[in-house]
Structure formats: C-alpha cells, structure tokens
Amino acid sequence: MRRSEYIKMLKAYPDVLRIEQVCEILGGISTKTGYKMLKSKKIDCIKVGREYRVTKLNIVDFLMKSNN
C-alpha cells in the first residue's frame, strides 16, 4: 500500500492518537502489546506526562515498514 492510501484509511482518527486508538488501528491488539511496541521503539511516540501519544504519520511509517 502507498502512504496516501494509509492516510485515507486513518482519516476518521485525530492527528495525535492515544494507545487505545493505536491498538484499534493495528487490528485490535491488546493495550499491553501496544505498550510493548511503544517501549521497544517499534513505533515512534511522545510521552506526555504519564501517557503515550502517537501521531498518525508514525503509525503510517510503521505500517509501511511492516509491509516491506
């Protein structure tokens, strides 16, 4: 898939995602698995206080890497 197609798929989501939204996008994985992916830096994220935030572009980059 191309980058623009992924961006269209994620149009309904906000530009900055919470962990629950990230897990939903990645096929309904558990939040525990989502946190493991963030902490191991498989997906780039920003930590705001005690919470993690992920931009849509970081999700698209992860999906593009996964498909190669």
C-alpha positions, 0 to 999 in steps of 0.5 A: 500500500502507498502512504496516501492510501494509509492516510485515507484509511486513518482519516476518521482518527485525530492527528495525535492518537492515544494507545487505545486508538493505536491498538484499534488501528493495528487490528485490535491488539491488546493495550499491553502489546501496544505498550510493548511496541511503544517501549521497544521503539517499534513505533515512534511516540511522545510521552506526555506526562504519564501517557503515550501519544502517537501521531498518525504519520508514525503509525503510517511509517510503521505500517509501511515498514511492516509491509516491506 
